[in-house]
């Protein structure tokens, strides 16, 4: 699919994005060490959403893909990453959009909804459940794995998985290590309870990173949980039941 990469400047960062199709806008926010292409084009999300009649906007988060790659951890707070997403909507004159994030992207979407509730119509949190509040495990080992000279020296399983993913996506590993140290700030149950939008929380039943979707959905005033059967964190992304559920959710909550 011939997607045209565009970019704009915000907060000293150059942010790359695509803007395709017409209709109600949906903003897609990818996960850690990924890109808009790996997270959303490859697994067929952009195509699925375009066919369903949506205008699809997807950015490369700072530190990722075609966007600026600072090595300063202070550039990667979820507040700053969410401000890029808000600025992109403004740049495109989009007053209000559906917002779907995966993993780190779901956290960024939550921070966006808290900072700019008026810009967000609905939210899909993919690949992140109660981990949004409780944390998602040993990320320092992932930073170490990213910075290791020799990938063969990485023994920690999750570290190895993310190192392989970062190498596959040809990422700037120092930018990612900076990102990981600050981007995983947690939300309190009180903050989550302030997200009043309709929210779909979708997590794979074999995902050992995200935390369960039900307890997070229960804290959200308009939260719904969806279990992506027999899928782990990486495989949930392109799952067809996940896509069907998201389309139903969007149809049930039009702009």
N, C-alpha and C positions, 0 to 999 in steps of 0.2 A: 504494500500500500504506500503510495507516494505522500508521506506526511511531510509538511514543510516545517522545518525547525525555525522558530523565531526566537528573539531574545529581547529583554529589556533590563534596565538597570535599577536596582533598589538597594538602599543601605550599603552602598559601596560594593555590591555584588552584582555580577552579570548572571541573570537567570534565564535559562533556555526553556522553551515550552513549545507545545503544539496547540493549535486551535482549529478544530475540524468540525464541519457539519453545521446544521442549523437546528433550531428547536430550543427546548429548555436546556440551560447549561448544566453540565456536571463537571466538577473539578476533581481530577485524580491526583493523589499524592502518594508517591511510591515509598517503599521501605528502605531500610538501611542497606548500603552497598549495592543498591539496585539503580535503575534509571527508569524514565517513563517508558522507554522502549522494552526493557527486560520485564518490567512489572505489568505493563498494560497493553502494549502492542503485540508482543510475542505470544502471551497467553490468550489473545483474542478479545480482550475487553473493549478496546477502542472500536473494533469492527462490530461487536455485539451491540454496543451503545449507539453507534451511528445508525445501524440498521433499525434500532428501536426508535429512532427519530430524535436523538439528543444531540446537542452541541457539546463536543468533548474537548475539554481543556486539560492538558496534563503537563506538569512542570518537571524539570530535573531539579531536585532540591539542591541548595548550596552544598558544595563539596562532592557533588555527584554528576555524572553524565557530562552534558555540555555546559554546565554552570561553573561559576568561580569556585576555586578549590583552595580556600584559606587553610593554613595549618594551625590557626589559633583557635583553641577550644572555645574561647568566649564568643566566637561567631556562630556557634551551633546550639545555643539554647533553643528549646522548643518555641519559646516566645518569638525569637528572631526568625526561626524557620517558618512559623505560622504567619509572621508579618510579610514574608515573601509571597505567600499564597494570597493574602489579603490584597497586597499591592498588585499582584497579577490580575485579580478580578477588577480592581480599579482601572488598571492599564487598559483592560479590554472593555471598560464600561459595562461590566456585568454587575447589576445591583444585588442579585441574589442567586445562589446556585445550590444544587445538590453537591455534596462533598463526600468523596469516598477515599479513604486512606487504608493502606495495608501496613501492618506492623508499626514501624516507626512513623509511617505516614498516617496511621490511625491516631497516634498520639498527637501529631502535628494538627490533625483535623480537630481534635478535641480542644487544643489550645486556641485554634482559630475560632471555634464556636464560642469559647468563653470571652475572647478579646473582641470579636466582631459578630455578635449573635445575629445582627440584622443582615449580614451578608450570606448567612447559611440557611438553607431551606430544610434540608434533611442531612443526615450523616449515616455513612456506612463505615463501621470499624471492622475491617477484616484483619485476621491474624493477630488480634490483640484483645484479650478479655480482661479478667480481673487483674492481670499483670500490669494494666495501666495504673493501678493503685498499689499493688503489692510488689511490683518489680518483676523482672523477667530473668532472674538468674545471673550467672557469672559473666559479666561483660568485660571485666578486666582481662580475662584470659583471651577474649576475642581481640582486644586492642593489642595484646602481646603477640597473638598469632598474626595480626595484620602487619606488625612491624618486624617480625622475624626475617632475618636475611634469607634463610633457606626454608621454604615451605615444608620440606621433609622433616624439619626439626620440630614441627608442631605436633604434639601428642594428644592434646585435649580435643575431644571429638567435635564439640560445638565450635571451638576455635578453628579446627581444620575445615569444617563445613563453610564457615564464613570467609576464611582465607581463600579457599578454592573458588567461592562465589565471587569474591572481589577480584581475583585474577581473571576469572572468566569474563567479568564485566569490564576488564581493563581499567580498574579504578585507581585513583590516586590513594595509595594505602595510608599515607601520612594524614591526608585530609580526613579519611574515614576514622583513623585513630583519634584525631582531634574531635571529630563529630561524636564518636561514641562516648567520650568522657562527659559531655554536657547535655547531649540530646535526650538522654533517658530520664530526665527529671520526672518524678511521679506526680500524679494528681491525688488530692485528698478525696475521700468519699463525699465531703461537702461540696467540693468543686464539681465533681461528676454530677451530683444531684442538681447543680445549677444549669446543666445543659438541658434545656427544655424542649429541644427539637425532637422530632421523630428520629430514632436511632435504631439501626439494625446492627447487631453485634454478631459476626460470623467467624467461627473458629473451627479448625479441623479437629476431629476426635482423636487424632494421633499427634496433634501439635503439642510438643513438650516445652514450648517457649512462651506461648501467648497467655496462659491461664484460661480458666473456663469462661465461656461467654455468659452463662446464666447469672452469676453473681453481679457482673458488671451491668447487664441489662436490668437487673432488679433495682439497682441504684438510680437508674435513669428514669425520669418521670414518664418518658414515652419510649422506653427501651424494649426491644424484641431480640431474643437470642435465636441463632440458627447454628446447628451443628453440621459441619461439612464432613460427612461420613467417610471414615477410613482414609483421611488425608492428613499428612503432616504439615509443618509450617511452610515448606517450599512447594509442596504439591497442591495445597489448598487453593493457591492463587488462581489457577486456570480451571478449576472444577466446574463442570456444567451445572450441577445443582446450585452452586453458589451464584452463578450468573443468573439462573432462572429466578432464584429467591430475590436477588437485587432488583431485577426488572419488575417483579411483582410489587416489591416495596416502593419503588419509584412511582409505579402506576397508582398505588394506593395513596400516595402523598404528593400529588402534583404541586408545582409551583403556584 
